[in-house]
Amino acid sequence: FNKMFSGEGGIFDWSAAGLSADSVFYELQGYSFNTAKPELKAEQGKLTYRGKTPAKVDWI
């Protein structure tokens, strides 16, 4: 049994850390994670942090 999950598309935000979901978020393109571990690996996407960055930041 392979415990890996792979997906494409979606949005991750830091609202659980008290940051506004519409101000700080990451638009996922490709991602994967091991269902037995609390970690996520995003292969590509764009980070938005309104008030801290002038525009979306490409992340590879």
ChimeraX attribute file (.defattr): number of C-alpha atoms within 10 A of each C-alpha:
attribute: neighborCount
match mode: 1-to-1
recipient: residues
	/A:1	3
	/A:2	6
	/A:3	9
	/A:4	11
	/A:5	11
	/A:6	12
	/A:7	12
	/A:8	12
	/A:9	11
	/A:10	12
	/A:11	13
	/A:12	12
	/A:13	17
	/A:14	14
	/A:15	13
	/A:16	8
	/A:17	8
	/A:18	7
	/A:19	13
	/A:20	14
	/A:21	16
	/A:22	12
	/A:23	14
	/A:24	17
	/A:25	20
	/A:26	22
	/A:27	19
	/A:28	20
	/A:29	15
	/A:30	15
	/A:31	17
	/A:32	15
	/A:33	16
	/A:34	14
	/A:35	12
	/A:36	8
	/A:37	9
	/A:38	7
	/A:39	10
	/A:40	13
	/A:41	12
	/A:42	19
	/A:43	13
	/A:44	17
	/A:45	19
	/A:46	16
	/A:47	20
	/A:48	19
	/A:49	18
	/A:50	14
	/A:51	9
	/A:52	9
	/A:53	10
	/A:54	9
	/A:55	12
	/A:56	15
	/A:57	13
	/A:58	12
	/A:59	13
	/A:60	8
